[in-house]
Each structure stands twice: as structure tokens, then as C-alpha cells.
Amino acid sequence: MKNHKKSLASAWHVIAVVAFALCAAIGLGACTQTQQSASSAESSSQAAASEASTKEGSTNLSLVQDDDPLSLWNEGAPLKKELIAYVKAVTDKSSPDFIPVEDRVATFDVDGTLLNETDPNYFDYTLLVHRVLEDPDYKDKASDFEKATANKIVDQNTNGTKYEELPIEHGQAVASAFKGMTVDEFYDYVHKFAETDMPSYTGLKRGASFYLPMVQVVQYLQANDFDVYMMSGTDRLIMRGVFSSDLCPIDLPLNHILGSDETLVGSNQGDKDGLDYTFTKDEKLVLGGTFLMKTLKENKCYIIQREVAKQPVLSFGNSSGDFAMDNYALSNPTYKSAAFQLCCDDLARENGNTEKAEKMRDECKEYGYTAVSMKDDWKTIYGDSVTYKGAAKDDVAQAA
């Protein structure tokens, strides 16, 4: 599990105390120089946080500054203006839009909304390919179905072939390929895969490929007492492995990370139905090998109601698979609500898709969502130490 870090604000408090002590010890001239150094260092704290959050052992740093809580967003970004105004209104007890703390619920999609979506495919797709086709401890044990599913993913990565049945088959293959692992063993497996390099980027691990401006949004909402939930189409245990990795910059309890489902059974249960079996004191829960449900589209609303039991007031997504969740938030009958959708239009810092981004902008206009431009709205994506290898020179020059 990740080691929780103190915020940068606490660190600068310590610096200020040390600076004051130095002033008293060595005089006004040295004090002035020290204050100037501290001020210069503080002004670069945001960049340092951005850099550190992409490196091992530097997770959970606060990216939120009191004077500019969404400092990684350009001033003209619609989300920045709208979200800050929204949060001020709903947290002000004198405002007609005030929302009690217990009802401040925000839901986020993960892949493509908080985390790199495809390099060359979803995190969970690449995990299955690794398990079935590359893992020396398992590839010779993989079933024909698991291999066929993994090879469909490889074909999709290489040739762009579309397989309508792949989302469900992938869920089934993940469930069977990891059958028998305890939950902790599975998390450890995901943690190790999260440590692998992102093939299209330099200086970036898979488990650290979070969009820093969106991490800042999550932390900003948390600082204002919003209950944040992750609603992923990925298997919830895979996502919990990602979010419990030391590389993850977001601090969330694992029961706030929801997703697609597979069975869990007692390690001695065998093929017995749960109604015919009693868990014993000398066993553990293990992955049961059966896929249950893909949490996309309407299923996201179902999971929110089943496990959160409250209708969200904020929703963040990036695809049509999130529209149901967005509409669920916008239809909240009691409180002011909003929905935001990311447009993958950055070709210099990210493996964007202009056609897909334009379609999303049109859909945002049609359905009343606020569009987010990764290219125009964000000052950074992964931090200055990360470079996208696939960027064309003209795109890089334009971004600069």
C-alpha cells in the first residue's frame, strides 16, 4: 500500500520556520537572502509537485494551492472557471446552492479521464496480454480462450481491428487467468505491472500515468469535503491495484474505487455455490474465475446507486460510456450539478485523436456537458520530465 505523504503546504511551513531561525542567527542580510531563496523555491513548488508525482516514492503530494487551487489549468479553461465558482457556491452555507457535506458526491471515470487511456491499449487489456502471452510463470498454463482473447488485443493494437465482443471476452479472460489468487496476491501482481514503462513515453511508468491537472481536480474536491468515487469499466480489483500502488498520486480508500466485477470465493470452496458453503477460519478469499458484469454505460448508474446510495452532483468522463453517469448527475433533483468530458485533442504531449476529440465536443454541446481540451486547457499533462515519443515536431513546437 502507498505511503501517505504530507502536503507541500506543511513542508513550506517548516521552511519558513527554519528561515526565521537563520535570520535571527546570522543577521538581516542573510535573512533577506534566505527569504528570497524560499520565495523562489515556493514559486516552483507546483512544478516540483508535478515532477515528483511521476516518480517512485513521491506520491500523494498535494497539487492544490490556496491562491490558485487549479494552477495546472490555463486561465481560459472552462472547467477551471466553472468548477471553482461551483465549489464556492455549494460550500457556502449562505448560498441557495449550498450542499451539505454528506451529499457532496463526485464520480470519475478512470481510463482517459484520470489515467492514460491507451498505450497501446487500456491498462487492463495490456495486463491480460502480459499475463497470457508474456508471463513465464503462466503463459504455458493459459487456456486457448485466454490466448485467443489476448491475441485479439494484440491484433487490435497492431492493425486497429475492432472486436465488438472483446470487452466481455476480456473480462472473462481476466477472471479465469487470475483464478485462485488471493486479493493481496492480485494487487501485488498489478503493482509489479504498474512499474513497467509506458512504451510511447520517456520517464513514465504505467502506474504513474495520471493526468496531473485531473489529479488536482480530485484533490481540490477532496479539500472541499467532496466524497470522490472512481467508476471504471475496468475490473475493480485491477483498479484497486492501480490506486494502491506507490506510484498513484491520488489518496482514496479502496471501497471508493468501483468497477467491473468477478467472483470471489473461499479458497477451499471449489465448485460449491455460496449458498451451500460456509467460509472457514483457516482459508482466504480468492478470485473465483467467473466474470459477472462490465461497468459501462447504464451499469455505472446501477453500481453508484447500489454501493454509494446517493446521486452524484458532479461527474467526470471522456467517452460515451460515461454519458449515463453524467446524465445521472445532471438529473439530481435536489442539488445544482455539473458534468465534464475530456477531449483527447493533444497530439504533442499525449497520444490524442483529433477526430474523436471533435466528436466529443459536438456531443458535449448536444447533451449539456462541459468539454475539456487537453491541448488548450492544461499547462502540463504528466510533468516536464515526461515526453511523448510519438509527437510530430510541428505539434511539439505548437505546444511549446
Secondary structure, 3 states (H helix, E strand, C coil): CCCCCCCHHHHHHHHHHHHHHHHHHHCHHHHHHHHHHHHHHHHCHHHHHHHHCCCCCCCCCCCCCCCCCCCCECCCCHHHHHHHHHHHHHCCCCCCCCCCHHHCEEEECCECCCECCCCCCCHHHHHHHHHHHHCCCCCCCCCHHHHHHHHHHHHHHHHCCCCCCHHHHHHHHHHHHCCCCEHHHHHHHHHHHHCCECCCEECCEHHHCECHHHHHHHHHHHHCCCEEEEEEEEEHHHHHHHHCCCCCCCCCCHHHEEEEEEEEEECCCCCCCHHHCCCCCCCCEEEEEEEEECCCCHHHHHHHHHHHCCCCCEEEECCHHHHHHHHHHHCCCCCCCEEEEEECCCCCCCCCCHHHHHHHHHHHHHHCCEEEEHHHHECCCCCCCCEECCCCHHHHHHHC
